[in-house]
Amino acid sequence: MTHVHFDIFTLFPGMFAGPFDDSIIQRAQEASIISIGLHNIRDYAEGKHMITDDYPYGGGGGMVMKPEPIFRAVESVLSEAMPIILLTPQGRQFDQSVALELAGHARIALICGRYEGVDERVRRYLCTDEISIGDFVLSGGEIAAMVIVDAVTRLLPGALGAEHGADEDSHATGLLEYPHYTRPPDFRGQRVPDVLISGHHANVARWRRQQSLLRTALRRPDLLETAWLTDDDLAFLKRLEADPGIAQRLLQDL
Ligand code: SAH
């Protein structure tokens, strides 16, 4: 059975309490689909004051996380070879394909920076990978680590429960997902598209695929360049391009 163990190195292990203790991540831990080791970097600091950060050489504002406690923490926990990932806004951008790649590892280490970041030697000599969750700057790597644990976990067999798979999610197929509706059929005069109520499975499947293609074409045309498209999909996209009225009609279906 697939199992992924995450080792998270942080100065703030308490931050993980809420997000990891509910819903899918909590159930995945109970079902032994994942396990999570939280390691407080401060426990590996030395001296009376257990200092984990210091002033930057060369001056300037802010503090830098010292290398020794991070090396000691990682080296005392890890034995086998595994990805050792530094969370940093300078890393390669996290996306669904990186999540899939990580889901193939039995063990993953995540190092959370704080302040101005970590001493450069951590990046150069300890980490094997650097990941950013987007082009913005967070106050620490903890939330980024939670994002990665969440996205990887929902890809593991059994994590979402038997009847629901992650295989139709946005980005899983390289496309954005189609719109969802649930009861009531009429909410304040806004009706659910007839085709979804029709019970005609082939029509529902075609409608969903077309909505998925339409949404992607309108919102994220860049994704169409790498998405897995069938001949039918390509024909549909060609028709969309040739006749914008089709898009209008499909949107009114909503
Ligand atoms: N001075 C650094 C940013 C420090 S932000 C720089 O300009 O590159 C503090 C910490 O938050 C970082 O060490 C990193 O671990 C985390 N962090 C901030 N933004 C992030 C992002 N987009 N993705 C992943 N981690 C991020």
Residues whose N, C-alpha, C, O or C-beta is under 5 A from the ligand:
A	BS01	SAH	L87 T88 P89 I111 C112 G113 R114 Y115 E116 G117 V118 I131 S132 I133 G134 F136 V137 L138 S139 G140 G141 A144
